[in-house]
């Protein structure tokens, strides 16, 4: 069974409370539950991880390498825009990476238009709220199958 790691970055534990006009009212727990349900439908084991500590985030990526995950779905939050530590950790992986964002980062502040994660990803999905994650998981599952 394919194993897909879902990484939620800094401040994403505040989904449902943080700026509902931008991110909606769905909580991180609801996102994770929906991802796990969809994972079962797709024949995947989905592991989710969230932290507000960049070092812990990088260590989880290192562990993913050691655990031989089949794909990574990542919403690095603000780290996507500036964390070369996260980018370099992701570069160690030899599996498909799918970059997701709840909001349309290209329709927001200028600094959000650039992502250090995106060049390492097979693709990026943004602007669809919860659906960004679900579409991303579908893509990661297909990519893990070699599609």
Number of C-alpha atoms within 10 A of each C-alpha: 9 18 20 26 23 24 21 23 22 18 15 20 16 14 19 16 13 15 11 11 8 13 22 16 17 15 18 17 13 14 18 19 14 15 24 19 14 17 21 12 10 15 12 20 21 23 16 18 13 19 17 16 11 16 12 12 22 17 13 18 23 15 12 21 17 10 10 14 22 25 27 28 27 26 26 27 18 15 19 24 17 15 15 13 15 21 21 15 16 22 16 12 20 12 21 23 30 27 27 33 24 20 19 18 18 13 10 11 8 9 12 16 13 13 19 17 25 17 13 17 19 14 15 19 22 20 17 16 20 25 17 20 26 21 17 26 28 17 22 29 25 14 17 20 11 9 8
